[in-house]
């Protein structure tokens, strides 16, 4: 009989997406003859699970165990330290494989186009996350001289950044935090972190579990502005009441009941705040934002009121963005490979 041809597949990127794609291929009913080679730019696999999850989140880092099981199945070859575009090209891959899957992920910060974004003391959250996770691409030092910090964004990365900045370093000691990170956080001068979101408290993208965790931090006050909750009520435009939103609302409500003012560090939430400008002469000195409101059509509109907050550092946590790959089409607007 005719021998079946082994389907040779190259996978570029050994993060969760690449490894799960390999797993799906191997589990397919016609997969008796599939050979998979996984190429990774870094020396070690697991992508953002290794280099994008805060060290004090062992539950999520635990995903590495199931990823390792897939790699250990014996049917996947992993090549680390291989950079697509220089070490291997699309031409090379086409010559040796029947199919190529790109799963190179999104490692960069999405841009925030406001004046002053390039001032010293203005950082992308992705770079900070890479630093505290010991990513080999970033330097070992990180400037932590700021007392007051602005974090722009209402997703879990914003919470990670805020939590890592205010958490007592001793509470990180039991985690796999790199030693240089521990030492730097111990010497950090931060006292206040301000988190800014453009919409109201019910439009946040935080997951309840991650949000609740902030309230359990040792020696940290959570400060909410009553006017934001009044503004949300008067806007009358609440998002469809999902279970998640209801849980988030309960967390905020419980924090509003708390007595504050006794702790050494504080997290301040500011809603209805549209970033306008980062101000400073030779480094960040002030964050300027504009108050927003929700129109009757549910649109975000500016109220015309501007406010300032004195800060010495700004972290942008407004989303991750993909990087273009050589010889591959790229959607520059959305930061993805068009599908």
C-alpha positions in Angstrom: 0.0 0.0 0.0 0.9 3.6 -0.3 2.8 5.0 2.7 1.0 8.0 4.3 3.0 11.2 4.1 4.0 12.7 7.4 2.5 16.2 7.7 5.4 18.5 8.7 4.3 21.6 10.6 6.4 24.5 11.8 5.1 26.6 14.7 6.8 30.0 15.3 6.3 31.1 19.0 6.3 28.7 22.0 3.8 30.7 24.2 0.4 29.2 25.2 -1.1 29.8 21.7 1.7 28.0 19.9 1.8 25.1 22.4 -2.0 24.7 22.4 -2.0 24.8 18.6 0.5 21.9 18.6 -1.7 20.0 21.1 -4.8 20.4 18.9 -2.9 19.2 15.8 -1.6 16.1 17.7 -5.1 15.3 19.0 -6.8 15.5 15.6 -8.2 12.1 14.5 -6.0 12.2 11.3 -2.9 13.1 13.3 -1.3 9.7 13.4 1.4 11.2 11.1 2.1 14.7 12.2 5.6 16.0 12.9 5.8 19.4 14.7 8.8 21.7 15.2 8.3 24.6 17.6 10.6 27.6 17.1 11.1 30.1 20.0 13.1 33.4 20.0 13.8 33.2 23.7 15.9 30.4 25.3 12.8 29.1 27.2 9.2 28.5 26.2 5.8 29.6 27.7 5.7 33.2 26.5 3.5 35.5 28.5 2.7 32.9 31.1 6.3 33.0 32.1 7.1 36.7 31.3 3.7 38.4 31.5 2.1 37.2 34.7 3.1 38.8 38.0 5.2 36.6 40.3 2.5 36.7 43.0 0.0 35.0 40.8 1.1 31.3 41.1 -2.4 30.1 40.1 -2.0 31.5 36.6 1.7 30.6 36.4 0.5 27.1 37.1 -0.7 26.9 33.5 3.0 26.2 32.7 2.5 22.7 34.1 -0.1 21.7 31.5 2.0 23.4 28.8 5.0 21.4 29.8 3.0 18.1 29.7 2.2 18.9 26.0 5.9 19.6 25.3 6.9 16.4 27.1 4.6 14.2 25.0 7.6 13.4 22.9 6.0 14.4 19.6 7.2 18.0 19.5 10.7 19.3 18.9 11.5 22.6 20.6 14.2 24.9 19.2 15.0 27.8 21.5 17.1 30.9 20.7 15.9 30.9 17.1 14.8 34.3 15.8 12.3 34.2 12.9 13.4 36.7 10.2 17.2 36.4 10.8 18.0 32.8 11.9 15.1 31.3 9.8 13.2 32.9 7.0 9.7 32.2 5.5 11.6 30.7 2.5 13.4 28.2 4.8 10.2 27.2 6.4 8.3 26.7 3.1 11.2 24.5 1.9 11.0 22.1 4.8 7.4 22.1 6.0 3.9 21.6 4.6 2.4 24.3 6.9 3.6 27.1 9.1 1.6 28.6 12.0 2.7 32.0 13.5 1.9 32.5 17.2 4.3 35.2 18.0 2.0 37.0 20.4 1.8 40.7 21.4 4.7 41.9 23.6 4.7 45.7 23.0 2.5 48.4 24.6 -0.2 49.9 22.5 0.5 53.5 21.8 -1.1 56.3 23.8 -0.9 59.5 21.6 -0.9 62.3 24.2 1.7 65.1 24.6 4.6 64.3 27.0 4.3 60.5 26.5 8.1 60.4 25.7 9.2 62.2 28.9 11.6 60.4 31.2 9.4 58.7 33.9 6.7 57.7 31.3 6.7 53.9 30.9 4.8 51.2 29.0 3.3 48.7 31.4 4.5 45.8 29.2 8.1 46.9 29.8 7.6 47.1 33.5 5.9 43.6 33.6 8.9 42.2 31.5 11.3 43.8 34.1 9.6 42.3 37.2 9.3 38.9 35.4 13.0 38.8 34.5 12.5 38.9 30.7 15.9 38.6 29.1 15.2 41.5 26.7 15.0 44.2 29.3 17.7 45.7 31.6 17.9 44.5 35.2 17.5 48.0 36.6 14.2 49.9 36.9 13.9 53.5 38.2 11.6 53.5 41.2 12.2 57.0 42.6 8.6 58.3 42.2 6.5 58.8 45.2 3.3 59.4 43.3 2.5 57.3 40.2 -0.3 57.4 37.6 -1.4 54.1 36.0 -3.5 54.6 32.8 -5.9 51.8 32.0 -8.7 49.7 33.5 -7.7 46.2 32.7 -5.9 43.5 34.7 -2.4 44.7 33.6 -3.1 48.1 35.2 -4.0 46.2 38.5 -0.8 44.1 38.2 1.3 47.3 37.9 -0.5 49.1 40.7 -0.3 46.0 43.0 3.4 45.4 42.3 4.2 49.1 43.1 2.3 49.2 46.4 2.7 45.7 47.7 5.0 45.3 50.7 8.1 43.5 49.2 8.2 41.2 52.1 4.9 39.7 50.9 6.6 38.9 47.6 9.4 37.0 49.2 7.6 33.6 49.0 7.1 34.0 45.2 9.6 33.4 42.4 10.3 37.2 42.2 13.8 37.8 40.8 16.3 39.0 43.5 17.1 42.2 41.6 13.4 43.0 41.4 12.9 42.3 45.1 15.8 44.6 46.0 14.5 47.4 43.8 11.0 47.2 45.1 12.3 47.3 48.7 14.1 50.6 48.0 11.0 52.0 46.1 9.8 55.4 47.4 6.2 55.0 46.2 3.4 56.0 48.5 0.5 56.7 46.1 -0.7 55.0 42.9 -3.5 56.6 40.9 -5.5 54.4 38.5 -7.3 56.2 35.6 -10.2 54.9 33.5 -12.1 56.7 30.8 -15.5 55.3 31.8 -17.3 54.6 35.0 -16.7 51.9 37.7 -19.2 49.5 35.9 -17.3 49.7 32.6 -13.9 48.4 34.0 -12.2 45.4 32.4 -10.8 44.1 35.7 -11.8 40.6 36.7 -13.4 40.4 40.1 -10.7 38.0 41.5 -7.8 40.3 40.6 -9.7 43.4 41.8 -10.7 41.9 45.2 -7.0 41.0 45.7 -6.1 44.7 45.9 -8.4 45.1 48.9 -6.5 42.4 50.8 -3.1 44.0 50.4 -1.2 44.6 53.7 -0.9 48.2 54.8 -2.6 49.7 51.6 -5.6 52.0 51.6 -8.0 51.9 48.7 -9.4 55.4 48.0 -12.5 55.9 45.8 -14.1 59.2 44.8 -17.8 59.3 45.7 -18.5 61.7 42.8 -17.6 58.9 40.3 -20.3 56.7 41.7 -22.8 59.6 41.7 -21.8 60.4 38.1 -22.4 56.8 37.0 -25.8 56.8 38.6 -26.9 60.0 36.9 -25.6 58.8 33.5 -28.1 56.1 34.0 -26.4 54.0 31.2 -25.2 50.9 32.9 -23.7 48.1 30.8 -25.7 44.9 30.5 -25.7 43.6 34.1 -23.4 40.7 33.7 -22.5 38.6 36.7 -18.9 39.9 36.5 -20.0 43.6 36.6 -22.3 42.8 39.6 -19.3 41.3 41.4 -17.1 44.2 40.6 -19.8 46.6 41.8 -20.1 44.7 45.1 -16.3 45.0 45.6 -16.3 48.7 45.0 -19.3 49.1 47.3 -17.6 47.2 50.1 -14.5 49.4 49.8 -16.6 52.6 49.9 -17.7 51.5 53.4 -14.2 51.2 54.7 -12.4 53.7 56.9 -9.2 55.0 55.2 -6.3 57.0 56.2 -4.1 54.8 58.4 -2.0 52.9 55.9 1.5 53.7 54.5 0.5 53.3 50.9 -2.6 54.1 48.9 -4.3 53.2 45.6 -6.7 55.8 44.3 -9.2 55.0 41.6 -10.3 57.8 39.2 -13.1 57.1 36.8 -14.5 59.3 33.9 -10.9 60.4 33.3 -9.6 60.9 29.7 -5.8 61.2 29.5 -4.9 64.6 28.1 -1.2 65.3 28.7 1.8 64.2 30.7 3.6 67.4 31.9 7.1 68.1 33.1 10.2 70.0 32.0 12.9 67.2 31.9 10.9 64.4 33.6 7.3 63.6 34.5 5.8 66.1 37.1 2.1 66.1 36.5 -0.7 64.1 34.8 -3.4 66.2 33.2 -6.8 64.6 32.4 -10.3 65.6 31.3 -13.5 64.6 33.0 -15.8 62.6 30.8 -19.5 61.6 31.0 -21.7 59.1 29.2 -24.2 60.6 26.8 -27.8 59.4 26.6 -26.7 57.3 23.5 -24.1 55.7 25.7 -21.2 57.6 24.0 -18.2 58.9 26.0 -18.1 62.7 25.9 -15.8 65.3 27.4 -17.3 67.6 30.0 -14.8 70.4 29.4 -13.4 70.1 32.9 -9.6 69.5 33.2 -7.8 68.2 36.2 -4.2 67.7 37.3 -2.5 65.2 39.5 1.1 65.6 40.7 3.0 62.4 39.8 6.6 61.6 39.0 5.9 58.6 36.9 3.2 57.4 34.5 2.6 53.8 33.4 0.5 53.2 30.3 -1.6 50.0 30.6 -3.8 50.5 27.5 -3.3 47.1 25.9 -0.7 45.0 24.1 0.2 45.3 20.5 1.6 42.8 18.0 4.9 43.3 16.1 5.2 42.9 12.3 7.1 39.8 11.0 9.3 39.7 7.9 7.6 38.6 4.7 4.2 38.3 6.5 1.3 40.7 6.0 0.5 42.9 9.0 -2.4 45.0 10.0 -0.7 48.2 11.4 -4.0 49.6 12.8 -4.9 46.6 14.9 -1.4 45.1 15.5 -2.2 41.7 14.2 -1.5 39.4 11.2 -4.7 39.7 9.0 -6.6 36.5 9.1 
